[in-house]
Amino acid sequence: MFIKLGIIAGIVILGGMIFSTEINNIFPLTSATVFDSLIDDVSNFGSIASDSVEQRIDSSIDKIVDKTSNSITNEISEAGNKITNEVSEVKESSQKIISEEISNFNPIESIKNIFTDW
């Protein structure tokens, strides 16, 4: 059995030596192309990973900006509503007080009080 393996290995080695130029023409620098292919794959993986990270960061920043914008908008709306309610309350109470003062105003009494206080 070892003799058969030795004969086969010898034929393959002898054939490789005889047809080495043809083998180089058929398979030129196979190890170099494998190495170049591996380098290309690694660089492509790096660029794909970099693009993926950039996209995730961009989407995260967009989400943060949207949430912050919505939160600020909601807070401003709530503050505006509170101010509007308070202004309405002040307006109503001012109108009420002014109308009471006007209805209680007696010009003759006011003039009389001005001259009697002296």
Secondary structure in CASP SS format (residue, H / E / C, confidence):
PFRMAT SS
TARGET T0000
AUTHOR 0000-0000-0000
METHOD secondary structure of the structure
MODEL  1
M C 1.00
F H 1.00
I H 1.00
K H 1.00
L H 1.00
G H 1.00
I H 1.00
I H 1.00
A H 1.00
G H 1.00
I H 1.00
V H 1.00
I H 1.00
L H 1.00
G H 1.00
G H 1.00
M H 1.00
I H 1.00
F C 1.00
S H 1.00
T H 1.00
E H 1.00
I H 1.00
N H 1.00
N H 1.00
I H 1.00
F C 1.00
P C 1.00
L C 1.00
T H 1.00
S H 1.00
A H 1.00
T H 1.00
V H 1.00
F H 1.00
D H 1.00
S H 1.00
L H 1.00
I H 1.00
D H 1.00
D H 1.00
V H 1.00
S H 1.00
N H 1.00
F H 1.00
G H 1.00
S H 1.00
I H 1.00
A H 1.00
S H 1.00
D H 1.00
S H 1.00
V H 1.00
E H 1.00
Q H 1.00
R H 1.00
I H 1.00
D H 1.00
S H 1.00
S H 1.00
I H 1.00
D H 1.00
K H 1.00
I H 1.00
V H 1.00
D H 1.00
K H 1.00
T H 1.00
S H 1.00
N H 1.00
S H 1.00
I H 1.00
T H 1.00
N H 1.00
E H 1.00
I H 1.00
S H 1.00
E H 1.00
A H 1.00
G H 1.00
N H 1.00
K H 1.00
I H 1.00
T H 1.00
N H 1.00
E H 1.00
V H 1.00
S H 1.00
E H 1.00
V H 1.00
K H 1.00
E H 1.00
S H 1.00
S H 1.00
Q H 1.00
K H 1.00
I H 1.00
I H 1.00
S H 1.00
E H 1.00
E H 1.00
I H 1.00
S H 1.00
N H 1.00
F C 1.00
N C 1.00
P H 1.00
I H 1.00
E H 1.00
S H 1.00
I H 1.00
K H 1.00
N H 1.00
I H 1.00
F H 1.00
T H 1.00
D C 1.00
W C 1.00
END
